[in-house]
Amino acid sequence: MNRTYFSKHKIFFLLIVTTLNCSCLSFFEDEKFTLTKTAYSGNELKIDGYFYIVYASKDSVNPRNTGITFLYNNGIALTSRLSQLSFLNNSENGEFNNYVQNNPNVWALYSIENDNIKIEAFKPMGGIGTPMYIKEGKILNDTTFHLVREYASYNTKDTRELDETYHFKKFSPKPDSTNVYIQ
């Protein structure tokens, strides 16, 4: 075999690898938000604290898990699950703030139209790239909202029914909504 044969195959191989690499870059990237960051100045929901839901668990070590959602007037939401609310309540020591500032999966966008609320956030799946999911629901009053369905931002037909009622708790100081994940 001559040198030209190997050179042609090497070039062909490099072209294939480069093409695959370029076409797969988006496969490895996290999805982008479909909601637009919009300032909230309404009065449908209070935002001087957080909304919470207590999830039941069969785990005897952590019998309860609490979901919390902070809504900010800049359209950003901070959503997290905590096994102990004391972690949040001890936020003066900076532990909770460090946790949220270094975790892209807690940051979200939300929108409110009339009595409807949407919250869009990353949903870690343990794979390559992180998909965006939207939770939708109804605002029952200024201290309560009820999420009724969840779906992937890229596939609104594949929905999962929810029954999650969040209640308001006044809280100060709220963690800073400034983060590197949502500009």
BALOBA-1460 file (C-alpha; in Angstrom, 3 decimals):
// residues 183
<rec num="1" residu="m" x="0.000" y="0.000" z="0.000"/>
<rec num="2" residu="n" x="1.248" y="3.402" z="-0.807"/>
<rec num="3" residu="r" x="1.469" y="6.559" z="1.215"/>
<rec num="4" residu="t" x="-1.400" y="8.235" z="-0.687"/>
<rec num="5" residu="y" x="-3.813" y="5.471" z="0.355"/>
<rec num="6" residu="f" x="-3.105" y="6.093" z="4.070"/>
<rec num="7" residu="s" x="-3.239" y="9.870" z="3.659"/>
<rec num="8" residu="k" x="-6.658" y="9.714" z="1.986"/>
<rec num="9" residu="h" x="-8.019" y="7.466" z="4.716"/>
<rec num="10" residu="k" x="-6.522" y="9.635" z="7.434"/>
<rec num="11" residu="i" x="-8.125" y="12.733" z="5.922"/>
<rec num="12" residu="f" x="-11.450" y="10.905" z="5.529"/>
<rec num="13" residu="f" x="-11.281" y="9.723" z="9.152"/>
<rec num="14" residu="l" x="-10.492" y="13.237" z="10.397"/>
<rec num="15" residu="l" x="-13.402" y="14.661" z="8.378"/>
<rec num="16" residu="i" x="-15.794" y="12.099" z="9.868"/>
<rec num="17" residu="v" x="-14.587" y="12.770" z="13.436"/>
<rec num="18" residu="t" x="-14.796" y="16.543" z="12.950"/>
<rec num="19" residu="t" x="-18.297" y="16.320" z="11.473"/>
<rec num="20" residu="l" x="-19.527" y="14.110" z="14.305"/>
<rec num="21" residu="n" x="-17.922" y="16.339" z="16.884"/>
<rec num="22" residu="c" x="-19.548" y="19.480" z="15.473"/>
<rec num="23" residu="s" x="-22.965" y="17.893" z="15.057"/>
<rec num="24" residu="c" x="-22.932" y="16.459" z="18.577"/>
<rec num="25" residu="l" x="-22.014" y="19.688" z="20.349"/>
<rec num="26" residu="s" x="-25.659" y="20.644" z="20.758"/>
<rec num="27" residu="f" x="-26.391" y="17.151" z="22.067"/>
<rec num="28" residu="f" x="-24.058" y="17.786" z="25.000"/>
<rec num="29" residu="e" x="-25.319" y="21.296" z="25.753"/>
<rec num="30" residu="d" x="-28.026" y="22.183" z="28.222"/>
<rec num="31" residu="e" x="-31.247" y="23.390" z="26.672"/>
<rec num="32" residu="k" x="-32.117" y="27.078" z="26.656"/>
<rec num="33" residu="f" x="-35.057" y="28.705" z="28.398"/>
<rec num="34" residu="t" x="-38.189" y="29.099" z="26.321"/>
<rec num="35" residu="l" x="-39.782" y="31.555" z="28.760"/>
<rec num="36" residu="t" x="-38.573" y="35.118" z="28.540"/>
<rec num="37" residu="k" x="-37.177" y="36.810" z="31.617"/>
<rec num="38" residu="t" x="-39.834" y="39.411" z="32.387"/>
<rec num="39" residu="a" x="-40.047" y="41.696" z="35.406"/>
<rec num="40" residu="y" x="-42.944" y="40.973" z="37.755"/>
<rec num="41" residu="s" x="-44.751" y="43.909" z="39.313"/>
<rec num="42" residu="g" x="-48.142" y="42.297" z="39.823"/>
<rec num="43" residu="n" x="-49.983" y="41.457" z="43.019"/>
<rec num="44" residu="e" x="-51.242" y="37.977" z="42.107"/>
<rec num="45" residu="l" x="-48.604" y="36.411" z="44.381"/>
<rec num="46" residu="k" x="-46.589" y="37.703" z="47.311"/>
<rec num="47" residu="i" x="-42.848" y="37.648" z="46.720"/>
<rec num="48" residu="d" x="-41.423" y="38.798" z="50.075"/>
<rec num="49" residu="g" x="-40.694" y="35.242" z="51.144"/>
<rec num="50" residu="y" x="-40.922" y="31.762" z="49.638"/>
<rec num="51" residu="f" x="-43.539" y="29.230" z="48.649"/>
<rec num="52" residu="y" x="-43.230" y="25.708" z="50.011"/>
<rec num="53" residu="i" x="-44.693" y="22.237" z="49.688"/>
<rec num="54" residu="v" x="-44.007" y="19.298" z="51.994"/>
<rec num="55" residu="y" x="-43.543" y="15.999" z="50.179"/>
<rec num="56" residu="a" x="-44.197" y="12.746" z="51.991"/>
<rec num="57" residu="s" x="-41.419" y="10.193" z="51.837"/>
<rec num="58" residu="k" x="-41.058" y="6.511" z="52.641"/>
<rec num="59" residu="d" x="-37.466" y="7.170" z="53.685"/>
<rec num="60" residu="s" x="-37.220" y="6.702" z="57.455"/>
<rec num="61" residu="v" x="-34.034" y="8.785" z="57.655"/>
<rec num="62" residu="n" x="-35.582" y="11.799" z="55.889"/>
<rec num="63" residu="p" x="-39.322" y="11.320" z="56.390"/>
<rec num="64" residu="r" x="-40.140" y="14.679" z="54.784"/>
<rec num="65" residu="n" x="-38.761" y="16.698" z="51.942"/>
<rec num="66" residu="t" x="-39.720" y="20.327" z="51.458"/>
<rec num="67" residu="g" x="-39.841" y="21.983" z="48.066"/>
<rec num="68" residu="i" x="-39.266" y="25.722" z="48.152"/>
<rec num="69" residu="t" x="-39.680" y="28.381" z="45.487"/>
<rec num="70" residu="f" x="-38.554" y="31.979" z="45.787"/>
<rec num="71" residu="l" x="-40.048" y="34.362" z="43.225"/>
<rec num="72" residu="y" x="-38.156" y="37.573" z="42.452"/>
<rec num="73" residu="n" x="-39.462" y="40.756" z="40.857"/>
<rec num="74" residu="n" x="-36.925" y="40.362" z="38.004"/>
<rec num="75" residu="g" x="-38.692" y="37.216" z="36.699"/>
<rec num="76" residu="i" x="-36.196" y="34.770" z="38.184"/>
<rec num="77" residu="a" x="-37.232" y="31.947" z="40.505"/>
<rec num="78" residu="l" x="-35.109" y="29.856" z="42.821"/>
<rec num="79" residu="t" x="-36.451" y="26.322" z="43.300"/>
<rec num="80" residu="s" x="-34.977" y="23.649" z="45.506"/>
<rec num="81" residu="r" x="-35.786" y="20.612" z="47.585"/>
<rec num="82" residu="l" x="-34.524" y="20.564" z="51.122"/>
<rec num="83" residu="s" x="-34.536" y="17.699" z="53.580"/>
<rec num="84" residu="q" x="-34.386" y="20.214" z="56.419"/>
<rec num="85" residu="l" x="-35.729" y="23.754" z="56.377"/>
<rec num="86" residu="s" x="-33.104" y="24.639" z="58.986"/>
<rec num="87" residu="f" x="-30.612" y="24.634" z="56.091"/>
<rec num="88" residu="l" x="-32.543" y="27.560" z="54.632"/>
<rec num="89" residu="n" x="-33.197" y="29.187" z="58.005"/>
<rec num="90" residu="n" x="-29.470" y="29.226" z="58.731"/>
<rec num="91" residu="s" x="-28.824" y="31.144" z="55.534"/>
<rec num="92" residu="e" x="-27.133" y="33.929" z="57.504"/>
<rec num="93" residu="n" x="-24.035" y="31.733" z="57.666"/>
<rec num="94" residu="g" x="-23.861" y="31.693" z="53.868"/>
<rec num="95" residu="e" x="-24.168" y="27.917" z="53.440"/>
<rec num="96" residu="f" x="-27.480" y="28.064" z="51.566"/>
<rec num="97" residu="n" x="-26.329" y="31.032" z="49.465"/>
<rec num="98" residu="n" x="-23.152" y="29.155" z="48.488"/>
<rec num="99" residu="y" x="-25.244" y="26.118" z="47.594"/>
<rec num="100" residu="v" x="-27.570" y="28.040" z="45.259"/>
<rec num="101" residu="q" x="-24.864" y="30.179" z="43.663"/>
<rec num="102" residu="n" x="-22.969" y="27.048" z="42.619"/>
<rec num="103" residu="n" x="-25.958" y="25.027" z="41.415"/>
<rec num="104" residu="p" x="-27.494" y="25.754" z="37.990"/>
<rec num="105" residu="n" x="-30.363" y="23.350" z="38.680"/>
<rec num="106" residu="v" x="-32.025" y="25.632" z="41.251"/>
<rec num="107" residu="w" x="-32.445" y="28.646" z="38.962"/>
<rec num="108" residu="a" x="-35.609" y="29.107" z="36.927"/>
<rec num="109" residu="l" x="-37.746" y="31.629" z="35.119"/>
<rec num="110" residu="y" x="-41.411" y="32.182" z="35.848"/>
<rec num="111" residu="s" x="-44.300" y="33.980" z="34.242"/>
<rec num="112" residu="i" x="-47.688" y="34.980" z="35.550"/>
<rec num="113" residu="e" x="-50.663" y="35.752" z="33.341"/>
<rec num="114" residu="n" x="-53.951" y="36.416" z="35.091"/>
<rec num="115" residu="d" x="-54.325" y="33.444" z="37.453"/>
<rec num="116" residu="n" x="-51.873" y="31.164" z="35.584"/>
<rec num="117" residu="i" x="-48.286" y="30.513" z="36.609"/>
<rec num="118" residu="k" x="-45.478" y="28.814" z="34.686"/>
<rec num="119" residu="i" x="-42.091" y="27.923" z="36.106"/>
<rec num="120" residu="e" x="-39.353" y="26.732" z="33.750"/>
<rec num="121" residu="a" x="-36.230" y="25.082" z="35.129"/>
<rec num="122" residu="f" x="-33.565" y="22.536" z="34.354"/>
<rec num="123" residu="k" x="-34.492" y="18.984" z="35.252"/>
<rec num="124" residu="p" x="-31.326" y="16.980" z="35.838"/>
<rec num="125" residu="m" x="-31.747" y="13.578" z="34.259"/>
<rec num="126" residu="g" x="-28.288" y="12.161" z="34.883"/>
<rec num="127" residu="g" x="-27.474" y="12.124" z="31.196"/>
<rec num="128" residu="i" x="-25.666" y="14.339" z="28.780"/>
<rec num="129" residu="g" x="-27.086" y="17.840" z="28.667"/>
<rec num="130" residu="t" x="-29.943" y="19.001" z="30.851"/>
<rec num="131" residu="p" x="-33.463" y="19.445" z="29.495"/>
<rec num="132" residu="m" x="-35.781" y="22.307" z="30.442"/>
<rec num="133" residu="y" x="-39.137" y="21.496" z="32.018"/>
<rec num="134" residu="i" x="-42.134" y="23.713" z="32.580"/>
<rec num="135" residu="k" x="-44.563" y="23.328" z="35.455"/>
<rec num="136" residu="e" x="-47.941" y="25.000" z="35.007"/>
<rec num="137" residu="g" x="-50.678" y="25.770" z="37.439"/>
<rec num="138" residu="k" x="-53.283" y="28.106" z="38.837"/>
<rec num="139" residu="i" x="-52.918" y="30.871" z="41.374"/>
<rec num="140" residu="l" x="-55.539" y="30.270" z="44.063"/>
<rec num="141" residu="n" x="-54.820" y="33.471" z="46.019"/>
<rec num="142" residu="d" x="-51.791" y="35.663" z="46.742"/>
<rec num="143" residu="t" x="-50.329" y="33.069" z="49.123"/>
<rec num="144" residu="t" x="-51.139" y="29.813" z="47.312"/>
<rec num="145" residu="f" x="-50.646" y="28.293" z="43.895"/>
<rec num="146" residu="h" x="-51.391" y="24.806" z="42.607"/>
<rec num="147" residu="l" x="-49.191" y="23.183" z="39.934"/>
<rec num="148" residu="v" x="-51.153" y="20.726" z="37.808"/>
<rec num="149" residu="r" x="-48.865" y="19.583" z="35.017"/>
<rec num="150" residu="e" x="-45.243" y="19.309" z="33.942"/>
<rec num="151" residu="y" x="-43.790" y="18.878" z="30.476"/>
<rec num="152" residu="a" x="-40.498" y="19.109" z="28.664"/>
<rec num="153" residu="s" x="-40.063" y="22.470" z="26.955"/>
<rec num="154" residu="y" x="-39.243" y="20.693" z="23.704"/>
<rec num="155" residu="n" x="-42.230" y="18.313" z="23.854"/>
<rec num="156" residu="t" x="-45.456" y="19.787" z="25.219"/>
<rec num="157" residu="k" x="-47.412" y="16.655" z="24.275"/>
<rec num="158" residu="d" x="-45.548" y="14.503" z="26.789"/>
<rec num="159" residu="t" x="-47.096" y="15.813" z="29.995"/>
<rec num="160" residu="r" x="-47.145" y="14.512" z="33.521"/>
<rec num="161" residu="e" x="-50.013" y="15.388" z="35.819"/>
<rec num="162" residu="l" x="-49.090" y="17.100" z="39.086"/>
<rec num="163" residu="d" x="-50.942" y="17.842" z="42.293"/>
<rec num="164" residu="e" x="-48.592" y="20.234" z="44.066"/>
<rec num="165" residu="t" x="-49.999" y="23.024" z="46.224"/>
<rec num="166" residu="y" x="-47.492" y="25.625" z="47.394"/>
<rec num="167" residu="h" x="-48.110" y="27.902" z="50.381"/>
<rec num="168" residu="f" x="-46.420" y="31.182" z="51.207"/>
<rec num="169" residu="k" x="-44.090" y="31.888" z="54.139"/>
<rec num="170" residu="k" x="-42.702" y="35.356" z="54.725"/>
<rec num="171" residu="f" x="-38.902" y="35.202" z="54.820"/>
<rec num="172" residu="s" x="-36.088" y="37.701" z="54.956"/>
<rec num="173" residu="p" x="-33.448" y="38.097" z="53.785"/>
<rec num="174" residu="k" x="-34.076" y="36.231" z="50.564"/>
<rec num="175" residu="p" x="-31.037" y="34.803" z="48.780"/>
<rec num="176" residu="d" x="-29.730" y="37.107" z="46.061"/>
<rec num="177" residu="s" x="-31.192" y="36.269" z="42.642"/>
<rec num="178" residu="t" x="-28.020" y="37.355" z="40.873"/>
<rec num="179" residu="n" x="-26.428" y="34.269" z="39.326"/>
<rec num="180" residu="v" x="-24.271" y="33.284" z="36.376"/>
<rec num="181" residu="y" x="-26.867" y="30.925" z="34.905"/>
<rec num="182" residu="i" x="-29.593" y="33.443" z="34.007"/>
<rec num="183" residu="q" x="-28.550" y="36.865" z="32.739"/>
